[in-house]
Amino acid sequence: MQTYKERLRRLLQEKSFRHSPDKPFTLVSGRKSPYYIDCRPVTHNAEGLYLIGEIFCQMLQDLQVDAVGGLTMGADPIAHAIALTSYLKGEPINAFSVRKIHKEHGAGGLVVGDVKPGDRVVILGDVITTGGSTLKAIAAARDFGLQVIKVLVLVDRQEGGREAVTAEIPQVEAVFTLSDLKNL
């Protein structure tokens, strides 16, 4: 039987990974790449959510974390999978989201969810390229008063983002790298 991680890698290869050497993709950063990774078909897939919840909960096992979250919308399904899985395991970890734009109406703010200042949190991401989105989420979480202790991402594109984030948060871990997905 395949391990959870191997099953998730195969799902990502099947549903999320694209290679087009003749017509490169334009990434959020503006960079061009022959590789594109859209994790949403997996992070919105029933089996994918199950596997993500199991794998990420195992990665968080010894951290004593109050909540997990990151920049909407890439981190949202990952955070929800972790929250549900952790609850089912009897060790609940709450979820939160970081909005891309400060909300001016209602309660306002960038951080929403079941968190309060002082909570120990892990910032999540689906794909890290330059680290810009992750750094934005870290800054918003800190401004809200959260203690960011680690960053976990589903896929590291190996383009310097992990190193950029490590300057802010020394503990950065990825489930997979671009190399892992390229090796079919």
N, C-alpha and C positions, 0 to 999 in steps of 0.2 A: 504494500500500500504506500502511496506517495505521502510524503510529509506535508504538513500544512504549507510550509514555505515553497516547496516544489510545486504544489497545486496552484498556489497564488502566482508563482512565476509563469507557469504555463498559461494561466488566465490572462495575465498582463501581456504576454507575447501574442496571444490569440486576439485579444480585444482592444489593446491599448497601444501597442508598439507598431510604428510605421517607419519604413525605410524607403526613401525616394532619392537616390543619388543624382538623378537627372533633373529633378525639380525640387530644390531644397524648400523646407518649410521656414516661415518667418515666426520666430518665437516672441513671447511677450516682451523680452528684453530688446527686441529688434534684431537680434542675431539671426543668421541663416544657418540651417542645419539640415543634413540629409536624414536626420532622425527626428521623429515626433512621438511623444508619449502623452496620450490623453487618458489619464487614469479613470475618468468618469464612467466609462462602460464597465469597469471592474468595481469601482467604489459605489456604484448604484446597482450592482448585481447581487442577488441573494447569496450565492456561494461566496462571492468576493467579500461581501460584508462579514460573513461568518468567519472566513479565513483571516481577514484583517483584524477582527475583534480578538480572535485567539492569539495571533502572532504578536500584536501590539500589547495585549495584556501580559503576555509572557515577558516582553521586553521591559514592562513597567513594574514587574513583580516585586522588586526590592526597594522601590524608590519612595514609598510613602507619599503618594501624590494625591492632592485633593481634586484636581480637574485637569482635563486635556482640551486643547482647542487650538485654533489658528485662523488664518485669514479665510474668510468665506470666499468661495464656496468649495475650494479644493479640500480644505481640512474638515469641513462639516460632516460628511458621511463617515470619515475615519473616526472622528470624535464620538459620533453617535454609536458606531459599532463598538468602540471601546467601552462607552458608558453602559450599554446594554449587556455586553459580555461580562464586564466586571461585576455588575449587579447580580447576574445569574450565578456567578462564582462566589457570591457572598462578600465581596470586597469592593463596594461601589466607588467608582471614580466618576465625578460629574463632567459635563461637557460645557463648552462655551464657544462663541464665535467672535471673531474680530471683523467688524465691518470695514469695507474699503473706504467708505466716506462717513464722516461724522454726521450722525443723525441730529437734526436741529429740533425736531418735535418730540412729543412724548417725554420719556425719561432721558432721551439723547444719548450721546456717547458712542464710543467705538466698540466696547466690550459688552457682550450680552450673553446671558446664561446663568447658571447656578454657581456663581463665584462671588467672593468678597475679598476686599483688600487683605493681604497677608497670606492668602492661600498659596500653597506650593503647586505649581503647574508645569506641564510639559507642553511646549508648542509643537504642533503637528503641521505637516505639509504633504501634499501628494507628490509633487515633483519639485526638486530644487535645481536651479540652473545657475543664476547669478547670486541668489540668496536674498534678493531685494524684497520679495513678498514675506519671507520668513523674518527678515530684520524689521519690517514694518509691523508684523504681528508681535514680535518681542517688545518693540518700543511701546505699542499700545497696551500690552499686558502690564508692562512695568509702570506706565503712566497711571494705570488703573489701581496699582498697588499690589499686583501679583508678584510672587517670587518665581521667576522662571529658572528651573533647575536643569532642564534638558530640552533638546530638540530631536524629534523623531520624524523622519520622512519615509515615504513609501519608496521613491526612486530618486537617486542622486545621479544627475546627468554627467557628473564628473567634469564640470566646466568652471570650477572655482567657487561655486556657491557655498559648498560645505566649508571651505577654508574661510570665506568671508564671514559666515555665521559663527564659526569657532572663535573668532576674535571677540565676539560678544558673549557667547555661551560655550564654554570649553567642551561640553558633552553634546556632540551631534552624532546621531547614528542613523543610517539608512538600512532599510530592509533589503533593497536591491540597488545595484548600480546599472548604468547604461550597458556596461560590459556584460553583466549578468543576463540582460534581456537580448543582447545581440548574439549571444552564444546559444543558438537554437539546437 
